[in-house]
Amino acid sequence: MSDTGGRRRLEAILAADAAGYSRLMTADEDATVAALDAARNVFKLRIEGNQGRVIDMAGDSVLAVFETAIGAVSAALAIQKELESAADTTPEDRRMRFRIGVHLGDVIEKADGTIYGDGVNIAARLQTLAEPGGITVSGMVQETVRDRIAASFEDQGEHTVKNIARPVRVFRVADGGTKKGVQPGRWRTWRVLASAALLLALAIGVWVAIERKPSQAPSARASIAVMPFANQSGDAKRDYFSDGITEDIINALGRFSGVMVISHNAVQAYKGRPIAPGQLSRELGVRYIAQGSVRQADGKLRVVVELSDAQKGTQLWSERYEGTGAEVFEIQDRIVKNIVGALAVKLTRIEQQRAFSKPTESLEAYDLVLQARSLLERTERGANREARALLARAQKLSPEYAEILITLADAEMQRALYGWVEDVEEAMRRAEALCKRVLASSDQHAHTRAHAVMAAIYSNQNRFEEALSHSERAIELNASDSRALYRRGMALLYVGRIDESIAAYELAKRFEPQPGVGDANSLTVAYYVAGRFREALALADTLLTSAPHHVSLNAIRAASLAQLGEIDEARRAADQVRRYSPLFQVENWGTRFTNPEYTAKVREGLRKAGL
């Protein structure tokens, strides 16, 4: 990536290519060029008419992006229909037919408007799988548009895509004739999955969907921030309970493919601060705000929650829930269902199962887990010890509760990373074994966190391919999991996929704008090895205001200044490195890269700075 950089976006990508183009050119060059020009006009007209943008029309190919998958598939259907109609009088062997592939995924958009990334690669591969005059789409596109356009989809199974780790589910698209009604299919699903309260929320959601004009939708997913629920129990020591409920609701919402959720850590910065929804919307970059309160006393629980469209300044939905004991889990499920309903996001059976698994019958065990999670956030040796003691008590009450195991794995990994245990490797092995127990369990609710912790374990063991696999699996289960997104960025960095690493980090910042110094420091390294020295320097300067003694940040700052030719300032930065790490050795740097070119680049900058 160049110094101008690029931004990560979720787009629907259309890739097309003329079938048998070389044969047609050989037979009649002038007629083929004329047919290609006419086809390009059709592509341009239909793409722009469906809120799309043509990126490239090199040779006989077409690349375009759309705000929505519906727009991309609608354009593809219209293009194929119009091209076929225009060729009615052309002999069969002289007809120019295009293969079209459509995928919904992340792309990196550069300042000049060009795009690249995995999403483009997948769309291009889908195009090659289409028949001449046909359309193929990925499973993600099919799931998004299947009840919303006049088309039918034939499952073609999974196909391997070059440089993409997981197979892609492929569907052939055909014009469906009469448009399917959206409402009846949706109501059948909701009758099976939801209660009367959810039906009411869906009605609200349909209204929201109607109100949202396509041109106003920034992406294919609704964006929401669930603010820290207020503790109204009269005891400040019970904050961990309201915070824990907030975090679990965030995690559950993140498991829906149609919802983009800001991370728990990001919203915690607003705890106790009276801020208007409109300001929150601007600062966090979301449209919807959920706020609530929790009161727990005398064995009874009361939760009040409301959902607002912050951009319009209107309240969409509010409700009060009351229960006792383990009904806290049912209350959480109902809150999530109603929020998702009010956002008009479709609940599939798979998403229903993985988001609403009932974790344990023991409210006491759940309470102990929430206390332990709160303690681990303090990153203190004593707090870690206390957290593990609480988890041991919880295991006696609910031995198979997966949340106990994954929180204990977090605690063991924390001990290893901070050197609070004599045998670091053994602590890592314990953490890994606990994660594997969770992944072997039927509790899908905990699988996302288990994969994210596994990614962190393997990253710290320099097993980056395995870390990448687990982080991507976690993201599949919860696309809003900022920790998994950051782990993916680190894995991509050290396997040498630098541009993808930067894009992953920048996407993670969308969910967690203020990550820990360790995660953000890795992004400075990625900027540096990409040759984006100004950005590496700017980020290092920002992070050093809160962590001035951080050796790695000071080192990257020194190397970036040296590469920019600011040698005097680089040498002053190098002095800071020596001050905080008198035994600093350049040879110890860059050892985690699988590509020696990046190791050499890091060491070159450090030596230029005088280290």
C-alpha positions, 0 to 999 in steps of 0.5 A: 500500500502506498503512503496515501493508504486506503480505507476498509469498507464493506461493499458488494463487489461485481466482477464480470468477464466476456466468455470466449473473447479471444475466439470472437476477436479472431473471427471478426475484430471490428464486430467484437469491439463494437459488441464490447463497447455496447456491452460496456454501456449496458454495464455502466447504465445498470450499475449506476442505476443500482447505486453502484460505481464502475471501478475498471473496464480493462479489456473485456472485464468489468469491476464494480462496487455497490452499497448493497448486495441487492443493488449488485444482484439486481444490476447483474440480472438486468445486465444479463437480461438486456444483453441477451435481448440485444443479441436476439438477432445475432448468430449463436456462435457470434454472441458476446456473453459475460460471466458475472460473479457477486460477493459481499465482503471487505475491500480496501479503497485507495484515494484514487478510487481503486479497490483490492483485497479478499473481497475482490479476489472472491468476486473474480473467482465467482465470475469464473465459476459462472456459465456464459450469460450466467451469474454466481454469488457467494453464500453471504450474498445469497443469504442477504438478498434471497427473500428480497429480489425476484430471483432463485438460487441454486446451491453449487456447493463449496469451492476453494478460492486461491489465497483464501483459507476457507472454501466459499459457498457458491450459488447460481442465480436465475431470474425468479419471475414474480417477485417474492413477498418479503413479509410472509416468509419473515412472519413464518420464521418469527412465529417459530422463533419469537414471542409476541414481544418480538413480533411487536419489535419486528413491526417496529423494525419494518417501519425502521427499514422503510424509513431507511432510504438506500442512499442513507445506508452507510453499509449493509449492516446496522451499527449500534452502541450498547452503552454501559447499563446503569447499576441501580442496586444501591451498591457501587460494588455491584457495578460488575453485574450491570457491566457484565450484563452489558458485555454479554448483550454486546457479545450476543448482538455481535453474533448477528451478521446484520449488526455491527456492534461497538466493543464493550471496552469502547463504550466503557469510556462513557460510563457514568457520563451524561451524553446526548445520543446524537453526540454518542452517534457522532463520536462512536460512528453509529446510528443506534444507541441502546441504553438501560439500567439494572436493579438487583435486590432481594433476589429480584432483577429488573432491567429497563432498556431503550433503543434510539435512532440517534441520527433522527433523535427518536426512540424506537423501542423501550421495555422493562423486564423483571425476573428472579434467579437465573431468569437473567439469561432469559431477560438478556435473550429477550433484550437482544431479540427485541433490539435485533427485531427493531433494527429489522435484521433477519434472524436465521435458525443458526444465528438464533442458536449461537446467540441465545444458548442458555449458559447455566442454571446457577445464577451464583456461578454466573455472578462469580464469572462476572466478578472474575471478568471484572477483576481480570480487566485490572491486569494486576497479579493480585486481581488475577489470583482473586479471579481464579479463586472465584472461578474455582468456586464457580466450577463447583456450582456448575462444572460444565459452564463454558464461560468459567473455562474460557475466563479461566483460560484468559486468566492463565494467559494473562499470568503467562504474558505478565510473568506471574507464573514460574513456568510460562509455557505450562500456563500457556498449555493450560490456557490452550487446553481450556479453550479446546474444552470449550470448543469441544462443548455444545455451548456455541455462546462461548466458542467465539471467545475461545477462538479469540483466546486461541489466536492470542495464545498462538500469536504469542508463540509465533504460530501465526498461521494457526493464530490467523485461522482461529481469529478468522473463525472467531470473526465468522461467529462474531464479526464485531469481536474487536479482540479477534479482529486485532488478533487477525491483524497481528497474524497477518502482519507477521506472516507478511501480508502487510496491506491486509494487516493494516486493513484488519487493524483499521477495521478493528479500530472501528469497533474498538477505537481505543485499543490497548497499547500492545494492539495499537503498537503492532499497527505502528509496526505494520505502517512502518514495514509498509513504508508509511513512515509518517503514519507510523510516526504519528500513531507512535507519538499519539500512543506515547502520550499515555505510555511514554516508557514503552520501548517498542513505541520509542524504537519504531518512532526512532526508526520512522524518523530515521527513514524520513531523513530526520536524523537528529530527531531520530537520534534523540528518540534512540536515546529514549530507547536506551534510557528505558532499555539499556540492554537494547539489541537491534538483533533482537528486533524483527525476529517474528517476521516470516519474511526476512525482508521485513526483519531487515527493514526494521533493523535498517531504520533502527541502525540509521537512528544510531541504535 
